[in-house]
Amino acid sequence: MSATRPKHLAIWQIRMPLPAIVSILHRASGALLFAAVPFMLYALQGTLSSADRFEAFRACIAHPLVKLALLAVLWAFLHHACAGIRFLLMDIHKGVELPKARASAYAVLGVSIVLTIVTGGLTW
C-alpha cells in the first residue's frame, strides 16, 4: 500500500452523483414520513373528536413553524412517491443506463420540488 493514503475518510469531500443523492433523499424522506405518522394520527384523532380540539388544531397550524414542518412532510411524501416510481421503473430495467438514470434523477428532484411548491402554495 501507498504511504500517502489517508487514514480517515473525509465524507464531506466526496462528490456523490445525483442518482446517489436522490437515493439518499428517498431513504430520508421515508424516515421522515415514518416519524410523522404518529403526529399526523394524533392530529387527525383530535380534529375528529370535538369542535374545540378542531379549533385548537387550526390555531396550531396557523403558526409559521408548524406550516414549515407540514411543508417538509409534504415534500417528503411527494419526493418519496416520485422516487419510488423511479425505482420501480429501474427494477424492471427501464432507465438504468447512466444518461437516463441521471435524467430521471433530475426529473424526480424537479417534479417533487415543483409539486411541493404548487401544493404548498395552494394550501398555505
N, C-alpha and C positions, 0 to 999 in steps of 0.2 A: 504494500500500500504506500501511497504517496504521503510524505510527511506534511504536505500543505493542506490536507483535507481538514475541514472544520470539525471541531469536537461537538459542537451543538448546532442543531438545525435552526436557522433563523426563519421561522414560519412567515413573518411579515415581509420578508424579501422575496418570497416565492410568487411568481406571476402565474396565476391559475387561468386556464382557458375559460371562456364564457360558459360552455356546457357544464363544466365542473361547478361554477358559481351558481348556475340555475339548479343543479342537483343539490347543492348545499342549502340553497334557499327553499327548495321543495321540502327538505327534511326539517328546516327551521320553521317553516310555515305549518307543517303538520304538528310539530311540537307546540307551537303557539295555539293552534286550534284545539289540541288536546287539553291544554291548560285552561283555555277559555270556556270549555264546555260546562264545568260546574257553576261558574259565574252566570253564564247565559241561562242555564236551567233555573238557578235561584231567581234571577230577574224575571223569567217567564212565570214561574210559580207565584212570585209576589204580585205581578201585574194582573194575574187571573184571580187572585184571592179576594181582593176588595178594591173599592174605588179609592180609598185613602192611600193604599200602597201603590196603586197605579199613579196617582198624582205625585207621590214621593219619588217614584221611578222617573217620571217625566222631569221633575225638578233635578234629579241626579244627572240625567243625561244631558241637561242643558249646560252643564259645566264644560268648558273647553277641553280640559284634560281628559274627561270621560269620552268626549267626542273624538279626541285624538286616539284614545285607546280602542274605541269601536272602529275607527277608520283603519287602524293596524290589523284588527281582527278581520275586517272586510278584505283588506289586501291579502292577508294570509289565506283566506278562503278562495279568493279569485286566483291567486298565484298557484295555490295547491291544485286547484281544478285544472288550470291551463297546463301546468307542468305534468300533471297526471295524464292528461290526454296525450301529451308529447311522449311520455314514457310508454304508454300503451301502444302508440304507433311504432315506437322503436322496438318494442317487444315482438311485433310482427314484421320486423325488419324493414320498416318504412322510414327513410330519412336517417339511416345510420352512417352514411358517407359523411366525411368531415365537413364539406361545404354545406350540405343540407342540415347537419346537426348544429352547426353554428347559426345558420339562418333560423332554424326552429327555436334555438335558444334566445336569439334576439326577438323573435315573434312572441315567445312566452313572456319575456320581460315587458315588451311594449304593450301587448294586449292586456296583461294584468294591471299594469300601471294606468293605462287609459280607462279600463273598466272601473278601476278604483276611483279615479278622478271623477268620472261621469256619475257613477252610482253614489259616491260620497257627496258630490256636489248637489245632486238632486235631493239627498236626504239631510244635508247639513242644515 
